[in-house]
Amino acid sequence: MNASFGIDHPLLATHDIDTLRELLITLGFNMTAVGRHPWGTSTSLAMFEGCLLEIMGIYNEQLIDEVPAGEFRFGRHVYEHLLEREGVALSALHSTDSVADAKHAQRAGFTVAGHLEFGRDVTLPDGATDRTKTTLALLPDAQFPRLSFFLCQQHRPELIYVPQWLEHPNRVVGIAGINIVADETHQTALHSKLESLYTDFRDIEAGFQCQTANGVIRVMNQQAFDRNIGNLAKPIMKESTPCIAGMDFEMSDAKILFDYLKRSGLGFTRIDTGYTLNTPELTANTTLRFCNFDLP
């Protein structure tokens, strides 16, 4: 299971949630129906054990300032991100105790804007109905707004991590890492920020990486991303602000994943540990990789 401050779910903000959802289904993800938050964002999920993939759009601009957490407005943050481009707008870190974890984050130098609580009605595979309960602790980053985090605690995990919902036809089983693009002028500040939460660091080409309780966070410049991760989305090439430009997923069966990629018609590249999609502009400006670290 994921532990506190492990990668839980980056939010892929998109102008067209229905089209992106259908693309991910074509790639073999088991996506939930599109739901709605009270602050104007729409959402669809692919759930794994202890983490998930979430895509998000705006369904009502009139609601984006609703349910604020202090001065932070979740819907407005996503909306303003989308005014500039699609991509990861916020990233959730796993929490087992949102109050205690928020205090830890604050001691580590993070700004805690406030907390949000919400739930959604669910129908379980056996037909029973219930309601989830989730608490978010918002950690906006004024210096690097595209790298703002929030803590996410599921109080009813049995209603989220339902075994049937964790099974994906493409055999993807979870998140293996996120890949951040940042030039060298910003990497010292990012290293300092991350080392307040994590301890397992090592140098990589033109950057560094650290291990979380669920997946690796890599930080590198644009050139290293292009050489080591895959094609960088064209809108990100024009930016100097650090951002998450790629996500890695772990797969359990490379042959089945390969078959889904072939049928999708999307361009992809074979890498040592799996496959990389070649057109990140189709997946909310986020370069997706599928990895099996046991491949020979």
MARVEX-153886 format. One line per field, with one value per residue (C-alpha): residue in three letters; z, x, y. Coordinates in steps of 0.2 Angstrom, whole numbers, always signed. Example, Ala and Ser with C-alpha at 12.3 -4.5 7.8 and 13.67 -1.06 7.14 Angstrom:
2
residuo = (ala ser)
Z = (+39 +36)
X = (+62 +68)
Y = (-22 -5)
This chain:
296
residuo = (met asn ala ser phe gly ile asp his pro leu leu ala thr his asp ile asp thr leu arg glu leu leu ile thr leu gly phe asn met thr ala val gly arg his pro trp gly thr ser thr ser leu ala met phe glu gly cys leu leu glu ile met gly ile tyr asn glu gln leu ile asp glu val pro ala gly glu phe arg phe gly arg his val tyr glu his leu leu glu arg glu gly val ala leu ser ala leu his ser thr asp ser val ala asp ala lys his ala gln arg ala gly phe thr val ala gly his leu glu phe gly arg asp val thr leu pro asp gly ala thr asp arg thr lys thr thr leu ala leu leu pro asp ala gln phe pro arg leu ser phe phe leu cys gln gln his arg pro glu leu ile tyr val pro gln trp leu glu his pro asn arg val val gly ile ala gly ile asn ile val ala asp glu thr his gln thr ala leu his ser lys leu glu ser leu tyr thr asp phe arg asp ile glu ala gly phe gln cys gln thr ala asn gly val ile arg val met asn gln gln ala phe asp arg asn ile gly asn leu ala lys pro ile met lys glu ser thr pro cys ile ala gly met asp phe glu met ser asp ala lys ile leu phe asp tyr leu lys arg ser gly leu gly phe thr arg ile asp thr gly tyr thr leu asn thr pro glu leu thr ala asn thr thr leu arg phe cys asn phe asp leu pro)
Z = (+0 -3 +12 +16 +4 -10 -27 -27 -43 -54 -61 -80 -85 -102 -112 -119 -105 -115 -129 -118 -108 -124 -129 -112 -114 -131 -123 -111 -95 -85 -83 -72 -79 -79 -62 -55 -41 -32 -38 -56 -62 -70 -67 -73 -64 -67 -50 -44 -27 -17 -32 -47 -64 -64 -79 -76 -85 -82 -83 -76 -75 -63 -49 -50 -34 -24 -9 -6 +5 +13 -1 -13 -25 -32 -47 -52 -51 -64 -74 -75 -79 -94 -100 -103 -109 -105 -93 -75 -65 -47 -40 -25 -13 -3 +15 +29 +41 +32 +48 +54 +37 +34 +50 +44 +27 +36 +47 +31 +23 +13 +13 +19 +12 +20 +19 +8 +12 +0 -5 -20 -21 -28 -33 -29 -40 -29 -32 -15 -13 -2 -1 -1 +11 +6 +14 +4 +12 -1 -3 -16 -22 -26 -34 -45 -47 -59 -45 -32 -22 -11 +2 -2 +12 +8 +24 +16 +5 +4 -8 -19 -20 -25 -33 -49 -52 -50 -65 -81 -98 -103 -87 -80 -61 -54 -55 -56 -57 -63 -73 -70 -83 -74 -80 -69 -62 -53 -48 -32 -26 -31 -23 -7 -8 -11 +2 +16 +12 +5 +9 -5 -19 -33 -47 -65 -81 -80 -64 -49 -43 -27 -21 -13 -5 -22 -37 -42 -44 -58 -61 -77 -90 -107 -117 -104 -105 -123 -123 -108 -107 -124 -134 -124 -128 -139 -127 -113 -124 -124 -105 -92 -77 -69 -72 -73 -91 -90 -80 -79 -76 -71 -82 -78 -95 -109 -123 -118 -117 -134 -142 -135 -142 -159 -160 -154 -169 -158 -162 -149 -146 -138 -123 -112 -99 -110 -122 -123 -132 -145 -146 -128 -135 -137 -118 -110 -115 -104 -110 -105 -102 -98 -89 -83 -73 -74 -93 -99)
X = (+0 +5 +11 +11 +19 +20 +14 -5 -12 -6 -21 -21 -31 -39 -50 -60 -62 -73 -60 -46 -56 -60 -42 -37 -50 -44 -26 -34 -38 -53 -60 -74 -89 -86 -91 -92 -84 -94 -80 -84 -71 -76 -66 -63 -52 -42 -39 -25 -20 -16 -15 -24 -24 -36 -40 -50 -59 -70 -89 -95 -85 -97 -92 -73 -73 -84 -78 -62 -48 -42 -36 -34 -48 -46 -57 -49 -32 -36 -46 -32 -19 -30 -31 -12 -12 -17 -6 -3 -11 -9 -2 -9 +2 -5 -10 -15 -18 -21 -20 -4 +3 -1 +8 +23 +23 +21 +36 +45 +42 +26 +12 -4 -19 -32 -42 -57 -69 -80 -88 -96 -110 -103 -112 -102 -100 -113 -126 -124 -123 -112 -103 -84 -76 -60 -50 -38 -25 -19 -1 +0 +18 +19 +36 +32 +13 +13 +22 +8 +4 -11 -12 -26 -33 -47 -57 -66 -53 -63 -75 -60 -49 -62 -53 -64 -60 -42 -41 -36 -37 -20 -12 -6 -5 +0 +11 +29 +35 +33 +45 +48 +56 +66 +82 +97 +93 +78 +85 +93 +77 +67 +80 +78 +59 +59 +72 +61 +50 +61 +78 +83 +91 +103 +110 +104 +109 +106 +96 +92 +79 +71 +61 +44 +33 +25 +36 +51 +51 +64 +70 +79 +81 +73 +87 +89 +70 +71 +85 +80 +61 +53 +46 +42 +25 +28 +19 +31 +46 +41 +41 +54 +43 +46 +32 +27 +30 +28 +21 +27 +15 +20 +13 +12 +12 +21 +14 -4 +1 +9 -7 -17 -4 -4 -23 -24 -15 -5 +14 +25 +43 +51 +62 +72 +59 +43 +35 +34 +19 +26 +13 +11 -1 -14 -13 -14 +4 +10 +22 +16 +28 +23 +37 +40 +56 +58 +60 +76)
Y = (+0 +18 +28 +46 +58 +44 +49 +47 +56 +70 +79 +79 +95 +94 +105 +89 +76 +65 +63 +60 +48 +38 +38 +31 +17 +13 +11 -2 +8 +5 +23 +28 +38 +57 +64 +82 +92 +106 +118 +116 +103 +86 +71 +53 +40 +24 +17 +6 +0 +15 +28 +32 +42 +57 +67 +84 +97 +112 +109 +125 +141 +149 +137 +138 +150 +139 +129 +138 +132 +148 +159 +144 +139 +122 +125 +142 +134 +121 +134 +146 +132 +127 +145 +143 +125 +107 +97 +92 +106 +99 +83 +73 +65 +51 +54 +42 +57 +73 +84 +76 +76 +94 +99 +89 +98 +115 +111 +106 +123 +120 +132 +124 +134 +124 +108 +102 +88 +80 +63 +55 +42 +25 +9 -6 -22 -31 -17 -9 +10 +20 +37 +40 +53 +62 +75 +86 +98 +110 +115 +128 +133 +152 +150 +135 +135 +120 +110 +113 +98 +93 +79 +66 +55 +42 +39 +25 +16 +1 +11 +17 +2 -11 -26 -26 -8 -10 -22 -14 -24 -17 -24 -7 -9 +8 +23 +21 +39 +57 +66 +85 +97 +111 +120 +120 +138 +130 +113 +118 +126 +110 +99 +109 +108 +89 +84 +91 +76 +63 +56 +44 +55 +51 +61 +58 +66 +85 +83 +71 +59 +54 +39 +41 +28 +26 +29 +40 +59 +64 +81 +85 +99 +98 +90 +76 +73 +72 +59 +49 +50 +54 +68 +83 +92 +107 +119 +114 +117 +136 +137 +140 +136 +119 +107 +88 +84 +65 +50 +32 +18 +0 -14 -33 -39 -31 -41 -37 -18 -19 -26 -11 +1 -7 -7 +11 +18 +29 +31 +23 +19 +3 +7 -4 -7 -5 +8 +27 +36 +48 +62 +69 +83 +69 +65 +83 +87 +73 +60 +43 +28 +10 +1 -17 -17 -36 -36 -44)
